[in-house]
Amino acid sequence: MKKRIRLAALALAAVLLAGCRAPGLDVQATPAPTAAPTPTPEPTPEPAQTINPLTGEQTETNYAGRRPVAVTLRSGEGTAPYWGIASADVVIEGISEGYDPTVVALYATVDGLGKVGPVGPARDLGLQFALPLNAVPVHIGKNHYASNLLNLIAYQDVDGLHVGKAGFQFDVDRYTAGYREENCWYTNADLINAGLAMYEMDAAGQNMALFHFEPRPAPAARNAAEITIGFSVYCSEQLFYNAETGLYEKNNADGTPTTDAEGGARAAFKNVLVLYASSGVKDDGYTRQYDMAGGTGLYLTDGAWQEIRWQKGDAAAPLALTTTDGTTLAVNPGKTFIALYGGHYGQSVGIKDAAGAEQALPGRMPLLDSAVPDDAAAAAQGVQDAENAVLAALAEQAAAEDAVEAAAATEDPADDAAAAERKAAADAAVNEAKANYQAVTGAPYDPPPAEPAA
């Protein structure tokens, strides 16, 4: 009997140790607690930003997480009409070198951007306005000052000399119409995105408001019906206030309206800014140097103008505008045209009211030590003008000689007479131009040697 009891006890112990339920007993092992899974947090969507950061206008576009785009446009003879000039949110112009201004068109987002061009080479002057906005710089080529600036702050651009036809296309129709090859390259949204992809980048990123935008009360008097900005002795542009639209409509240097190459829309702006800066010359002897720390300026909107102050600082610092007493300037929502005025020889600014009366404007900022004095610049300009006149006269003389040969191949004597008359006038113009050159320079005109044949 005792043996059977011990065997039963051992059997029960084995059952319990195995975690099984013994017959006739309500015994069950308690399972270990299981930790509840931690839910993955849903990403918080970035709030919509439907106010254009470059114009301050309410739109249906969401600008959140989208960088602006800064396209450098070619300027000078044979570049107009521009593609995309009328759709730009901001246009910036200023002399960097030579006689024609550097032109930069800013767009708040690449999304939906149409054809823009002709695309030109970047200059550090334009980049200093675009980079603080986190804009994507788009251009074909750049001088070493622009290259050094981008390298210094490790800022990636989209340069046609690197990305080629991935980011830029050639307009054959424009070339066939007689435009020079360099004035036929353009870009658009797809091309810019493709160019960025070459660097494994895209146009996503932060943006910032260009100005403190705030609707302004109507001015007491409209004393700024037109403004003329002389960028150089050969390049002067005007903007005219249209009271019906409330916008300043821009003209090209040749006096023709600044219109878009596709659709013909007029480039027009709610705001016009002229920023006065001290200027000089960089160490290469011809590129313009500007003190970008700040200066005085003019603000035009709604047909009126006021004197302002501007501050910037280094190349990566944003532009800040104030009134003359230091209060933050309220800028009307809308597109803006910005001109940089260094006050060097050949530059000028003039404003007229609706009656045509000239306004008394602030004087230029002091020139930098590196600036060429006005008298020396005027003398150098006189030599340049005299040489240009000789070259133009020689070109007409060559054309007149061709006309004489062409007339000789016809049977009409009147052709010979007209060609001979043109040739005589051209010869006289050459003699006059050379005499003027000698009077200006004190030496006879000595043409440069011809290029050796290849």
ZAMARGU-4260 file (C-alpha; in steps of 0.2 Angstrom, whole numbers, plus 5000, padded with zeros to 4 digits):
<rodrens>
0) 5000/5000/5000 | 5014/5013/5004 | 5023/5009/4988 | 5007/5013/4978 | 5005/5029/4988
5) 5023/5034/4984 | 5021/5030/4965 | 5005/5040/4964 | 5014/5055/4973 | 5028/5054/4961
10) 5016/5053/4946 | 5007/5069/4952 | 5023/5078/4954 | 5029/5074/4937 | 5012/5080/4930
15) 5013/5097/4939 | 5032/5099/4934 | 5027/5096/4916 | 5014/5110/4917 | 5000/5099/4913
20) 4983/5098/4920 | 4981/5082/4931 | 4965/5072/4929 | 4952/5078/4942 | 4962/5094/4947
25) 4958/5112/4941 | 4977/5117/4940 | 4984/5127/4925 | 5001/5136/4923 | 5000/5155/4922
30) 5007/5162/4906 | 5021/5176/4907 | 5014/5194/4903 | 5017/5200/4885 | 5023/5218/4882
35) 5010/5228/4871 | 5018/5234/4855 | 5023/5253/4854 | 5013/5262/4840 | 5024/5270/4827
40) 5020/5289/4827 | 5012/5296/4812 | 5023/5310/4804 | 5016/5328/4807 | 5012/5335/4790
45) 5020/5352/4787 | 5007/5365/4787 | 5002/5373/4770 | 5010/5389/4765 | 5000/5397/4753
50) 5007/5415/4754 | 5021/5417/4741 | 5037/5421/4750 | 5043/5432/4737 | 5028/5443/4734
55) 5018/5441/4750 | 5002/5437/4740 | 4989/5424/4744 | 4989/5410/4731 | 4982/5392/4728
60) 5000/5386/4728 | 5008/5377/4743 | 5026/5384/4745 | 5029/5374/4761 | 5046/5365/4759
65) 5050/5372/4742 | 5065/5382/4738 | 5064/5397/4726 | 5074/5397/4709 | 5086/5411/4703
70) 5089/5411/4685 | 5103/5422/4678 | 5097/5430/4661 | 5108/5436/4647 | 5107/5455/4644
75) 5112/5467/4631 | 5109/5468/4612 | 5100/5453/4604 | 5094/5445/4621 | 5076/5452/4621
80) 5063/5447/4621 | 5065/5436/4637 | 5056/5420/4641 | 5048/5420/4658 | 5052/5438/4662
85) 5034/5442/4665 | 5031/5428/4677 | 5046/5431/4688 | 5041/5436/4706 | 5057/5447/4707
90) 5069/5454/4694 | 5086/5460/4700 | 5098/5471/4689 | 5115/5479/4692 | 5131/5482/4683
95) 5144/5469/4687 | 5155/5472/4672 | 5155/5481/4655 | 5139/5491/4651 | 5125/5479/4652
100) 5117/5474/4669 | 5117/5457/4676 | 5099/5451/4677 | 5092/5438/4689 | 5074/5432/4688
105) 5068/5425/4705 | 5053/5412/4705 | 5046/5407/4722 | 5045/5388/4716 | 5051/5378/4702
110) 5034/5369/4701 | 5025/5373/4685 | 5039/5385/4679 | 5038/5388/4661 | 5052/5392/4648
115) 5065/5404/4655 | 5079/5412/4646 | 5090/5416/4637 | 5101/5409/4652 | 5117/5418/4655
120) 5132/5417/4666 | 5131/5420/4685 | 5140/5434/4694 | 5143/5436/4712 | 5132/5452/4712
125) 5116/5442/4708 | 5120/5428/4719 | 5122/5439/4734 | 5103/5442/4733 | 5098/5425/4729
130) 5108/5414/4741 | 5101/5421/4757 | 5084/5415/4751 | 5090/5397/4749 | 5087/5399/4731
135) 5093/5387/4718 | 5105/5396/4707 | 5103/5392/4688 | 5115/5398/4675 | 5127/5394/4661
140) 5144/5398/4666 | 5150/5410/4680 | 5165/5421/4683 | 5178/5416/4696 | 5171/5428/4709
145) 5154/5419/4708 | 5163/5402/4708 | 5173/5407/4723 | 5158/5413/4732 | 5148/5396/4729
150) 5164/5386/4734 | 5167/5396/4750 | 5149/5393/4757 | 5148/5375/4749 | 5133/5380/4739
155) 5127/5369/4725 | 5121/5378/4709 | 5114/5371/4692 | 5127/5376/4679 | 5125/5372/4661
160) 5143/5370/4659 | 5142/5355/4670 | 5125/5347/4668 | 5123/5351/4649 | 5107/5347/4640
165) 5101/5338/4656 | 5096/5355/4662 | 5096/5367/4647 | 5089/5366/4629 | 5093/5375/4613
170) 5079/5384/4604 | 5082/5381/4586 | 5068/5392/4580 | 5076/5407/4589 | 5093/5403/4581
175) 5085/5402/4564 | 5077/5419/4566 | 5094/5426/4567 | 5098/5426/4586 | 5116/5423/4591
180) 5119/5405/4598 | 5122/5411/4616 | 5105/5419/4616 | 5095/5403/4612 | 5097/5393/4628
185) 5083/5391/4640 | 5077/5381/4655 | 5061/5376/4663 | 5054/5366/4678 | 5058/5349/4671
190) 5075/5354/4665 | 5080/5362/4682 | 5074/5346/4691 | 5084/5335/4680 | 5099/5346/4682
195) 5097/5345/4701 | 5096/5326/4700 | 5113/5326/4692 | 5119/5331/4709 | 5107/5319/4718
200) 5097/5334/4724 | 5080/5341/4722 | 5071/5358/4725 | 5064/5354/4742 | 5070/5365/4756
205) 5066/5380/4767 | 5061/5397/4760 | 5059/5414/4769 | 5049/5430/4766 | 5059/5442/4755
210) 5052/5457/4764 | 5039/5462/4777 | 5024/5462/4766 | 5009/5473/4772 | 4996/5482/4762
215) 5000/5501/4762 | 4987/5515/4762 | 4986/5525/4746 | 4999/5539/4745 | 4995/5557/4748
220) 5002/5562/4731 | 5008/5552/4716 | 5025/5560/4714 | 5033/5545/4704 | 5025/5542/4688
225) 5041/5536/4679 | 5058/5531/4684 | 5074/5531/4673 | 5088/5520/4679 | 5105/5523/4669
230) 5115/5508/4672 | 5129/5514/4661 | 5132/5527/4647 | 5125/5514/4635 | 5111/5506/4645
235) 5096/5516/4652 | 5079/5508/4657 | 5063/5515/4662 | 5047/5510/4672 | 5031/5519/4670
240) 5017/5519/4682 | 5000/5513/4676 | 4986/5520/4687 | 4973/5508/4680 | 4983/5492/4685
245) 4993/5500/4700 | 5009/5492/4692 | 5025/5499/4685 | 5028/5493/4668 | 5045/5490/4662
250) 5054/5495/4646 | 5070/5488/4638 | 5086/5499/4636 | 5081/5502/4618 | 5064/5509/4623
255) 5053/5494/4618 | 5041/5487/4631 | 5049/5472/4641 | 5037/5458/4636 | 5038/5439/4637
260) 5044/5430/4622 | 5029/5418/4624 | 5012/5426/4625 | 5019/5444/4625 | 5014/5448/4643
265) 5022/5464/4649 | 5034/5464/4664 | 5026/5474/4677 | 5029/5477/4696 | 5020/5482/4711
270) 5036/5488/4719 | 5052/5496/4713 | 5068/5497/4723 | 5084/5507/4719 | 5097/5502/4732
275) 5111/5515/4733 | 5128/5507/4737 | 5146/5513/4738 | 5155/5505/4723 | 5173/5503/4716
280) 5182/5490/4706 | 5188/5473/4710 | 5206/5467/4709 | 5204/5461/4691 | 5202/5480/4686
285) 5185/5479/4678 | 5172/5469/4688 | 5162/5481/4699 | 5164/5480/4718 | 5150/5485/4729
290) 5149/5488/4748 | 5134/5476/4752 | 5134/5481/4771 | 5120/5493/4767 | 5115/5511/4761
295) 5101/5523/4756 | 5088/5519/4743 | 5072/5523/4735 | 5055/5514/4736 | 5042/5516/4723
300) 5024/5509/4724 | 5007/5515/4720 | 5014/5530/4710 | 5024/5537/4724 | 5042/5536/4731
305) 5050/5538/4747 | 5068/5537/4753 | 5073/5521/4763 | 5088/5513/4771 | 5094/5495/4767
310) 5105/5483/4776 | 5113/5466/4771 | 5130/5462/4777 | 5140/5447/4770 | 5135/5437/4755
315) 5124/5425/4765 | 5114/5438/4774 | 5097/5443/4769 | 5091/5460/4763 | 5082/5471/4776
320) 5073/5487/4772 | 5069/5501/4784 | 5062/5519/4783 | 5074/5533/4786 | 5070/5532/4805
325) 5074/5514/4806 | 5056/5507/4806 | 5054/5491/4797 | 5048/5495/4779 | 5030/5489/4775
330) 5031/5483/4757 | 5015/5481/4747 | 5012/5463/4742 | 5016/5460/4724 | 5031/5458/4712
335) 5047/5468/4714 | 5060/5476/4703 | 5077/5479/4712 | 5090/5489/4704 | 5108/5492/4712
340) 5115/5509/4709 | 5133/5511/4713 | 5134/5530/4707 | 5150/5527/4697 | 5153/5536/4680
345) 5139/5534/4668 | 5125/5529/4680 | 5110/5540/4685 | 5093/5539/4693 | 5079/5551/4689
350) 5060/5551/4694 | 5046/5562/4687 | 5029/5565/4694 | 5013/5564/4683 | 5016/5582/4677
355) 5034/5578/4671 | 5042/5587/4685 | 5059/5580/4691 | 5060/5575/4709 | 5075/5580/4720
360) 5083/5563/4725 | 5096/5558/4737 | 5114/5559/4731 | 5125/5544/4728 | 5134/5535/4741
365) 5153/5539/4743 | 5163/5529/4731 | 5175/5516/4737 | 5194/5519/4737 | 5196/5507/4722
370) 5184/5517/4711 | 5190/5526/4696 | 5187/5545/4698 | 5174/5553/4687 | 5186/5563/4677
375) 5197/5548/4674 | 5182/5538/4669 | 5176/5551/4658 | 5192/5552/4649 | 5193/5533/4647
380) 5175/5533/4641 | 5179/5547/4628 | 5193/5536/4621 | 5182/5521/4620 | 5168/5531/4612
385) 5180/5537/4599 | 5187/5520/4595 | 5169/5513/4594 | 5165/5527/4581 | 5180/5522/4571
390) 5175/5503/4571 | 5158/5507/4566 | 5163/5518/4552 | 5175/5505/4546 | 5161/5492/4546
395) 5150/5503/4536 | 5164/5507/4524 | 5167/5488/4521 | 5148/5486/4518 | 5148/5500/4506
400) 5163/5492/4496 | 5152/5476/4495 | 5138/5486/4489 | 5149/5494/4475 | 5154/5476/4469
405) 5136/5470/4470 | 5130/5485/4460 | 5143/5482/4446 | 5135/5465/4443 | 5118/5473/4438
410) 5114/5482/4422 | 5105/5497/4430 | 5116/5513/4431 | 5106/5519/4446 | 5113/5505/4456
415) 5131/5510/4453 | 5127/5528/4457 | 5118/5524/4473 | 5133/5512/4478 | 5146/5525/4474
420) 5137/5538/4484 | 5136/5527/4499 | 5154/5523/4497 | 5159/5541/4497 | 5149/5545/4512
425) 5157/5530/4521 | 5174/5535/4517 | 5171/5553/4523 | 5164/5545/4539 | 5180/5535/4542
430) 5191/5550/4540 | 5180/5560/4552 | 5180/5546/4565 | 5199/5544/4564 | 5202/5563/4565
435) 5191/5563/4581 | 5200/5549/4588 | 5217/5558/4586 | 5209/5574/4594 | 5204/5564/4609
440) 5219/5553/4611 | 5233/5564/4604 | 5238/5549/4593 | 5232/5542/4576 | 5221/5527/4576
445) 5231/5512/4575 | 5220/5496/4572 | 5225/5480/4581 | 5234/5468/4571 | 5224/5455/4562
450) 5222/5438/4569 | 5233/5425/4561 | 5225/5412/4550 | 5221/5396/4558
</rodrens>
